[in-house]
């Protein structure tokens, strides 16, 4: 479950069937920009939600009900409609009842999903498309940080009609650039681990962000004075991708300092020499 100021984003349940039918799936104005037709009866909604629920048995299914806290009932849905593991990217889709249009709700939900997909799932790219006639959806994408990348002619079949779509995308490096994270230092400069590795720099973890091993995200910390620290807040300047491990390491640095790939390699070699790693620079001049 994910949460925002106004919303709860959670898995679908059978209890959502009557609300989905009432709030969006049977509304022709909502389904105008969705490839499936409006539902004629609640039985259709039941079949669809049961189908979606059954998909949760697959590991990489990401689909959330959008529940408005003040109402305590679902008003829409947002999901990963396509996941490409080779390219490490996802395509997002969403629908919300027209009663809640133009209230910033989809923007709020989509922004939270982007945060989850980049920080926890560790995707490299998130994209979304909209029919060119659905201008409001493009505005949502822009507000969420996605950039317009072009229009594909007759790219999608909506009901019986081939329609043009606009494509928007955001990369992990776009999302992370300039963002600051707080790390708790549990291995300060001079720390010796069980394998007799002596830490020449500070090393810690970022609370609330989960890495590929299910634990909180680890981070190397680079500072000019390189003094032992208890905690540190700084920009994400690079990611270290381990080809032979389930997790990646983050590198945090001070605001006014740019580190080259060679500098980062040298400072993290004490640990990364044991792995087949590549360094992806996030902070550039």
Residue, then its C-alpha position, 0 to 999 in steps of 0.5 A: x500500500x502507498x499513501x499520499x496526503x489525500x489518497x490511499x493506493x492499494x491492491x484491488x479487492x472484491x469489495x471494490x466492485x460496486x464502487x468501481x461500477x458506480x464511480x468510473x467504469x460505467x461512465x462513457x465520458x471516462x471510458x472515452x479515452x480507454x480502450x475498453x467500452x463502458x460497463x453495461x452492468x455490474x457483472x462486467x465489472x465483477x469479471x474485470x476486477x476478478x481478472x485483475x485480482x488474479x494477476x496479483x499472483x504474478x510477481x511483477x504486477x503493479x496495480x492500485x485502486x485510488x481511494x480517496x481518504x475523505x470518502x473511504x471508497x475507490x474512485x479510480x485505478x492506476x497501474x503498470x500496463x506494461x513492464x519491460x524487464x530488459x529495458x527496465x521500464x514501465x508504461x503507466x495507465x490510469x482512469x478516474x471518475x469524472x466527479x474528481x477530474x481537475x482536482x489534482x488527484x491523478x497527478x498526486x497518485x501518479x507522482x507517488x507511483x513514480x517515486x515508488x517505481x524509481x526508488x523501490x523497484x529501481x526502474x530506469x524509465x517510466x512512460x505514459x501515452x495519451x490519445x491526442x484528443x485527451x489533452x488533460x492527460x498530457x497536462x497530468x504527465x507534464x506535472x509529474x515530470x514526464x517530458x513530451x517525446x513525440x506523437x505516433x500516428x494511429x498507434x492505438x486502437x480505441x474501440x474500432x478506431x485507430x488513434x494517434x497518441x502522444x508519448x511522455x517519458x521520465x528517466x531515473x536520472x531526471x527524477x533523481x537529479x537534485x534530490x536530497x536524501x538523508x542517510x544514517x551512517x552505521x559504518x563510519x570512516x575507519x570502520x572494520x567489518x567482519x571480512x576485515x574491510x576497512x572503510x575509507x569513507x562513510x557508509x550507511x543506509x537511507x531509511x524508507x527506501x528499500x533495495x533489491x535485497x529487501x533491506x533499506x538502501x545502502x549508500x556510500x557517502x563522499x565528503x571533502x573533509x571525510x570525517x566520521x559521521x553519524x548521519x548525512x543529508x546530500x544529493x544522489x550523485x551516482x548509482x553503482x549497479x552490480x551485475x552479479x548482485x540483487x542490489x545496487x549501491x547509491x552514492x551521496x555527495x555534498x551539494x557543491x561538489x561534482x565527482x567524476x566516474x574515476x573518482x567514485x570508482x577509486x573511493x568505492x573500490x575497497x568494496x566494489x572490487x568484489x563485484x562486477x559493477x558499473x557506475x551510473x552518474x546522476x549529478x553532472x555539471 
